[in-house]
Amino acid sequence: MIIGAGPAGMSLASSLQLAGLDYVILEKKDEVGGQLPLIHNDLDDFVVGVYKDGLDFAQKVIDFNNKYRLNVEFGCTIESIDSTKKKIHCLQEGVEKVYVYDILVIATGSRHRLAEKSLINGYEKDVYYRISHKLNEFVDKKILVVGGGDNATIAALKLSEIGRKVILVNKNDEMISRPDLVSDVYDDPKIVVYNNSELVHLSGEELLKKVEIIINVTAVKQLIDIDKIVFKIGYLPNSGFVDKMIDLDDKAYIVTVGKYQTNIEGVFAIGDIVSGAYKRIAIAMGHGTELGNYFLKEYLVK
């Protein structure tokens, strides 16, 4: 049983199907591809081709599924897993179903971490988490980017090309992004960086006009004129349905050893949900292919 029909789960399933091993994918949505349709920027890090966005890439996954007819059960919301009896209880179109498994693989990925509702309440139209498909809305604007990782620095650099000014607010002492990106950010005259700082308040009448940040070292608060806010504050794993069953790290990602094995015998995890995994489509696909090859050796060859 595979939970999740994103790049990791689909890659595993295709390996198993080609080898003739029995499997089922349980997918919450009505289509394969996971979070791919939500990626609006170019995907150009594949040696096999360039895709204009995640939806384009997702269509290729859908086409693959239509051709090879992978065994996917759509609309399945996982309610509970009994690892002792090896049963999965899920809700499918309002009907509770029970699936029995020998081996379970969790490939449910992660999602964007959202800002606190109480912080952005009333200003949702000026708050963004993805920018590539809405770049025209940032032209000649003063933009606040919240975050200190790769996604935050990449967004800040992209927005500096079209915006009037970019303010980068990072809660840590230093940015945790790649050194080359950090260097580019500091060298960009249109980007101002506030490290060890946090966003605490938004203000304006109908439109966002100002934000208040606090510099943690000095406890000094500062008002900044702003037009738009982009949050790049990381991800949250889709692991809530296994939090009392499987060992998780301090961020609720699944801890694995060896070939993606969890602390429960016969239960594996692959893709973005794995603790320490670098979030790239190609890496998630590689997890699925590698685990599939491991299963072939363990259950087919023997």
C-alpha positions in Angstrom: 0.0 0.0 0.0 1.3 3.4 -1.0 -0.3 6.6 0.5 0.1 9.5 -1.8 0.2 9.8 -5.6 2.8 12.6 -5.9 6.2 12.1 -7.7 7.6 9.8 -5.0 4.6 7.5 -4.7 4.1 7.4 -8.5 7.7 6.5 -9.1 7.5 3.7 -6.7 4.3 2.4 -8.1 5.6 2.4 -11.7 8.6 0.4 -10.6 6.4 -2.2 -8.9 4.0 -2.4 -11.8 6.7 -3.0 -14.3 8.0 -5.8 -12.2 4.5 -7.3 -11.6 4.4 -6.7 -7.9 1.0 -6.1 -6.3 0.3 -2.6 -5.0 -2.4 0.0 -4.4 -2.0 3.8 -4.2 -4.4 5.7 -1.9 -4.7 9.3 -3.0 -6.8 12.0 -1.2 -7.3 14.1 -4.3 -9.0 13.2 -7.5 -5.9 13.2 -9.6 -2.3 12.2 -9.5 0.6 14.6 -9.1 0.5 15.8 -5.5 1.5 19.4 -5.1 2.8 19.8 -8.7 -0.2 21.9 -9.9 0.6 24.5 -7.2 4.1 25.1 -8.6 3.8 28.1 -11.0 7.5 28.7 -11.9 9.6 27.0 -14.5 11.0 23.6 -13.8 14.3 23.5 -15.6 16.4 21.2 -13.4 15.5 18.0 -15.3 18.0 16.7 -17.8 15.1 15.1 -19.7 13.4 18.4 -20.4 12.1 21.8 -19.3 8.5 22.3 -18.0 6.9 25.7 -18.0 5.3 25.1 -14.5 4.2 22.3 -12.1 0.9 21.9 -13.9 2.7 21.1 -17.1 4.8 18.5 -15.3 1.7 17.2 -13.6 0.1 16.6 -16.9 3.0 14.4 -17.9 2.4 12.4 -14.8 -1.3 12.1 -15.6 -0.5 11.0 -19.1 1.8 8.4 -17.7 -0.9 7.2 -15.4 -3.5 7.1 -18.2 -1.1 5.0 -20.4 0.0 2.5 -17.8 -3.1 2.6 -15.7 -1.5 2.5 -12.3 -3.7 1.1 -9.5 -4.8 4.3 -7.8 -7.8 4.7 -5.4 -8.8 8.4 -5.6 -10.7 10.4 -2.9 -9.3 8.5 0.0 -8.9 10.4 3.3 -6.9 8.4 5.8 -8.6 8.2 9.1 -6.4 5.7 11.0 -3.7 3.1 10.5 -3.4 0.0 12.7 0.2 -1.2 12.2 -0.4 -4.3 14.4 -3.3 -5.6 12.3 -1.8 -3.9 9.2 -5.1 -2.2 8.3 -5.8 1.3 6.9 -9.1 2.9 7.6 -10.1 5.6 5.1 -13.1 7.6 4.0 -13.9 7.4 0.3 -16.8 9.3 -1.1 -18.5 9.2 2.3 -18.0 5.5 2.7 -15.5 4.0 5.2 -13.2 1.5 3.7 -10.6 -0.8 5.2 -7.5 -1.8 3.3 -5.2 -4.6 4.5 -1.5 -4.4 3.6 1.7 -6.3 3.9 4.0 -3.4 3.3 3.0 0.3 3.8 4.8 3.2 2.2 3.9 6.8 3.2 4.5 9.4 0.5 2.2 12.2 1.5 4.7 15.0 1.1 4.5 18.5 2.7 2.7 21.8 2.2 3.6 25.5 2.6 3.7 26.8 6.2 1.1 29.6 6.4 1.3 32.7 8.5 -0.8 33.0 11.6 -4.4 34.1 10.7 -4.5 36.6 13.5 -1.4 38.4 12.0 -2.7 38.7 8.4 -6.4 39.0 9.2 -8.0 41.6 6.8 -5.0 41.8 4.5 -5.1 38.4 2.8 -5.3 39.9 -0.7 -1.8 41.5 -0.1 -0.3 38.3 1.3 1.4 35.8 -1.0 3.0 32.4 -0.7 3.8 31.8 -4.4 4.7 34.6 -6.7 5.8 33.3 -10.1 2.3 33.4 -11.6 1.5 36.8 -10.2 4.7 38.8 -10.8 2.7 41.6 -12.5 1.2 42.4 -9.1 4.6 43.3 -7.7 5.8 45.8 -10.3 7.1 49.0 -8.7 5.9 47.8 -5.3 7.6 47.8 -1.9 7.6 44.2 -0.9 8.3 42.4 2.4 9.7 38.9 2.2 9.5 36.8 5.4 12.0 33.9 5.7 15.7 33.1 5.5 16.0 29.9 3.4 16.5 29.3 -0.3 12.9 30.0 -1.2 13.0 33.4 0.6 16.3 34.5 -1.0 15.3 33.4 -4.4 12.0 35.3 -4.1 13.7 38.4 -2.8 16.1 38.4 -5.8 13.3 37.8 -8.3 11.2 40.5 -6.8 14.0 43.0 -6.7 14.1 42.9 -10.5 10.5 44.3 -10.8 9.8 45.8 -7.4 10.7 49.2 -6.1 12.3 47.9 -2.9 12.5 44.5 -1.1 12.7 44.1 2.7 13.8 40.6 3.8 12.9 39.8 7.4 14.7 36.7 8.8 14.0 35.5 12.4 17.5 33.8 12.7 20.8 35.4 13.3 21.9 34.5 9.8 20.1 33.3 6.7 20.1 29.5 6.2 20.0 29.8 2.5 22.8 28.7 0.1 25.9 30.9 0.4 25.7 32.1 -3.2 22.1 33.3 -2.8 22.9 35.0 0.5 25.8 36.8 -1.1 23.6 37.9 -4.0 21.0 39.2 -1.6 23.5 41.3 0.3 25.0 42.7 -2.9 21.6 43.7 -4.3 21.1 47.5 -3.6 17.3 47.1 -3.7 17.2 44.6 -0.9 17.4 45.5 2.8 17.9 42.6 5.2 16.7 42.5 8.8 18.2 39.4 10.6 17.0 38.3 14.0 13.8 40.1 13.4 10.1 39.2 13.2 6.9 40.6 11.7 4.5 41.5 14.5 1.8 43.7 13.0 0.1 44.8 9.7 -1.7 48.1 9.3 -3.7 50.1 6.7 -7.3 50.9 6.0 -8.5 49.1 2.9 -5.1 48.2 1.6 -1.9 47.2 3.4 0.2 50.3 4.0 2.6 49.5 6.9 4.1 46.6 8.8 5.7 46.6 12.2 8.8 44.4 12.8 10.7 43.8 16.0 14.4 43.4 16.2 14.8 40.7 18.8 18.3 41.5 20.0 17.4 45.1 21.0 13.6 44.6 21.3 13.3 47.7 19.1 10.2 47.9 17.0 10.2 49.6 13.6 7.4 50.7 11.2 8.0 50.1 7.5 6.0 51.3 4.5 5.0 48.3 2.5 2.6 47.2 -0.3 2.9 43.4 -0.5 4.1 40.6 1.8 5.5 37.2 0.6 5.8 34.5 3.2 8.5 31.9 2.6 8.6 30.4 6.1 9.1 26.7 5.2 6.9 23.7 5.0 4.7 21.5 7.2 4.8 17.7 6.6 1.5 15.9 6.0 2.1 13.4 8.8 -0.8 14.2 11.2 -2.4 10.8 10.6 0.7 8.9 11.8 2.0 11.1 14.6 1.3 8.6 17.3 2.4 5.6 15.3 5.7 6.5 13.7 8.8 8.3 15.1 8.8 11.9 13.9 11.5 14.5 14.3 11.0 17.8 16.1 9.3 19.3 13.0 7.0 16.3 12.5 8.8 14.8 9.6 9.1 11.0 9.5 12.4 9.6 10.7 13.8 6.8 8.5 16.9 4.5 8.5 18.4 2.3 5.9 16.2 2.0 2.9 13.6 4.5 4.0 12.4 2.3 6.9 10.5 3.8 9.8 10.6 2.5 13.4 7.7 0.2 12.5 8.6 -3.0 10.7 7.1 -3.1 7.2 6.4 0.7 7.2 8.5 3.0 4.9 8.4 6.7 4.0 9.7 8.4 0.9 9.8 11.9 -0.6 9.3 15.3 1.1 7.8 13.8 4.2 11.2 12.2 5.1 13.2 13.9 7.8 16.2 15.7 6.3 15.1 15.2 2.7 16.0 18.0 0.3 12.7 19.2 -1.3 13.2 18.6 -5.0 10.9 16.7 -7.4 13.8 14.7 -8.8 14.9 13.6 -5.3 11.3 12.5 -4.4 11.2 10.5 -7.6 14.6 9.0 -6.8 13.3 7.9 -3.4 10.4 6.0 -5.1 12.6 4.4 -7.7 15.3 3.4 -5.2 12.7 1.9 -2.8 11.1 0.1 -5.7 14.4 -1.5 -6.6 14.9 -2.5 -3.0 11.5 -4.2 -3.0 12.2 -6.0 -6.2 15.4 -7.5 -4.7 13.6 -8.4 -1.4 10.3 -9.7 -2.6 10.8 -10.7 -6.3 14.3 -12.1 -6.6 14.0 -14.1 -3.4 
